[in-house]
């Protein structure tokens, strides 16, 4: 997943500046759908098939699945930071500080929740958090459109 996230982060740098904000929601929704498939659908309905697969076939399948999800995950933070800091170094530092702090606290909280309530809850909360990111992004685009009458991508 880390390999995929790194590749996604690298790819996010190739997206033109004027299209970055409009790409946050599709990548977040892709994470939501990928997370639902990998953590809810496949374990519930694909369990017998996965147990039937021999290990040499299962390992590449799992690797490709998690690299793909990581690729989508790797876009969200760099696109968000690029879209909302507008090359202001003080905001860039704050964005990374908040993201790293959230990552550390999120890891600790996820471990505690998984221990006490199960991994299913942690998966659902992770999926809901990316759905929230998509909703906030779409709401921000809609507010800019309503207030100014012109979308941000049209202004750039």
ZAVO-675525 format. One record per residue (C-alpha): residue number from 1; x, y, z. Coordinates in steps of 0.02 Angstrom, whole numbers, plus 32768, in hexadecimal, padded with zeros to 4 digits. Example, Ala and Ser with C-alpha at 12.3 -4.5 7.8 and 13.67 -1.06 7.14 Angstrom:
% ZAVO-675525
1|8267|7F1F|8186;
2|82AC|7FCB|8165;
***
This chain:
% ZAVO-675525
1|8000|8000|8000;
2|8091|8076|8026;
3|80D9|8055|7F78;
4|8032|8081|7F29;
5|8020|811C|7F96;
6|80CC|8157|7F61;
7|80A2|813B|7EAA;
8|7FFC|8196|7EC1;
9|8052|8228|7F15;
10|80D0|822F|7E87;
11|8045|8229|7E06;
12|7FE3|82B3|7E5E;
13|8072|8329|7E34;
14|804E|8312|7D7A;
15|7F9A|834F|7D88;
16|7F89|8402|7D47;
17|7F78|8487|7DCE;
18|7EC9|84BD|7D98;
19|7E83|840C|7DA1;
20|7EC9|83D5|7E4A;
21|7E38|840D|7EB6;
22|7DB9|83BA|7E44;
23|7E19|8315|7E4E;
24|7E15|8303|7F0C;
25|7D61|82C4|7F12;
26|7D74|823F|7E89;
27|7E10|81F8|7EDB;
28|7DBC|81FB|7F87;
29|7D23|81A3|7F41;
30|7D98|8125|7EEE;
31|7DE5|8105|7F99;
32|7D37|80ED|7FE3;
33|7D03|8073|7F5C;
34|7DAA|8016|7F61;
35|7DA0|800C|801E;
36|7CEF|7FC9|8017;
37|7D23|7F44|7F9B;
38|7DC5|7F12|7FF3;
39|7D89|7F18|80A6;
40|7CCF|7EF1|809C;
41|7C9B|7E9B|7FFA;
42|7D2E|7E25|7FDE;
43|7D38|7DE5|8092;
44|7C7C|7DC8|809A;
45|7C5D|7D7B|7FEF;
46|7D08|7D4B|7FAD;
47|7D49|7CF2|8046;
48|7D35|7C40|8003;
49|7D85|7C6E|7F5C;
50|7E1B|7CBD|7FB2;
51|7E33|7C23|801F;
52|7E2C|7BB6|7F84;
53|7EB6|7C16|7F29;
54|7F66|7BD3|7F37;
55|7FE2|7C48|7F8D;
56|8046|7C70|7EEC;
57|7FA5|7CB4|7E9F;
58|7F63|7D08|7F3C;
59|7FFD|7D6F|7F65;
60|8007|7DCF|7EBF;
61|7F4B|7DEC|7EC5;
62|7F56|7E37|7F73;
63|7FF1|7E9D|7F43;
64|7F9D|7EE8|7EAA;
65|7EFD|7F0C|7F0A;
66|7F54|7F6A|7F95;
67|7FCA|7FC7|7F20;
68|7F30|8001|7EBF;
69|7EDA|803E|7F5D;
70|7F7B|8091|7F96;
71|7F89|80E9|7EEC;
72|7EDF|813A|7F09;
73|7F09|8163|7FBE;
74|7FAC|81B4|7F89;
75|7F53|823A|7F25;
76|7EE1|8283|7FAA;
77|7F5D|82DA|8020;
78|7FD2|8325|7F9B;
79|7F3F|8362|7F32;
80|7EED|83AE|7FCC;
81|7F8B|8405|8004;
82|7FB0|8446|7F54;
83|7EFD|8483|7F3E;
84|7EEB|84DF|7FE1;
85|7F98|8525|800A;
86|7FB1|8583|7F65;
87|8070|8579|7F7B;
88|806B|85D2|8024;
89|80F7|8581|8088;
90|80A8|85A7|8132;
91|8007|854C|8100;
92|806A|84BE|80B3;
93|80C6|84A1|8157;
94|8023|84A4|81B9;
95|7FCF|842A|8140;
96|805C|83AD|8153;
97|8061|83C4|8210;
98|7FA6|83A4|821E;
99|7FB0|830F|81A8;
100|8041|82BE|8206;
101|7FF1|82DD|82AF;
102|7F4D|8294|8271;
103|7FAB|81FF|822C;
104|8000|81DA|82D2;
105|7F62|81F1|8339;
106|7EFC|8192|82B9;
107|7F72|80FD|82C4;
108|7F67|80F8|8381;
109|7EA9|810E|8383;
110|7E93|808B|82F9;
111|7EFA|800E|835D;
112|7E92|802B|83F9;
113|7DED|8022|839A;
114|7E23|7F83|833F;
115|7E53|7F33|83E4;
116|7DB3|7F62|843D;
117|7D30|7F5E|83B1;
118|7D7E|7F01|831E;
119|7DCF|7F2B|827A;
120|7D27|7F39|8221;
121|7D01|7FDB|827F;
122|7DAC|8021|8254;
123|7D90|7FFA|819C;
124|7CE5|804C|819C;
125|7D29|80E7|81F4;
126|7DB6|80F3|8176;
127|7D3D|80E7|80E5;
128|7CCB|816A|8134;
129|7D5E|81E1|814D;
130|7D87|81E0|8092;
131|7CCF|81F5|806A;
132|7CD4|828E|80DC;
133|7D6C|82D1|807D;
134|7D0E|82C0|7FD9;
135|7C74|8315|8021;
136|7CD7|83A8|8066;
137|7D32|83BE|7FC1;
138|7C91|83BA|7F5C;
139|7C3E|8432|7FD6;
140|7CD1|84AA|7FC7;
141|7CC8|84A6|7F09;
142|7C0B|84C4|7F11;
143|7C1E|8556|7F89;
144|7CA1|85A9|7F1B;
145|7C30|858F|7E84;
146|7B98|85D9|7EDC;
147|7BF3|866D|7F28;
148|7C57|86A0|7E90;
149|7BED|8659|7E05;
150|7C8B|8611|7DB8;
151|7CE2|856E|7DE5;
152|7D95|8574|7E21;
153|7DD2|8514|7D8A;
154|7D85|8597|7D17;
155|7DE4|8622|7D72;
156|7E8F|85D2|7D5C;
***
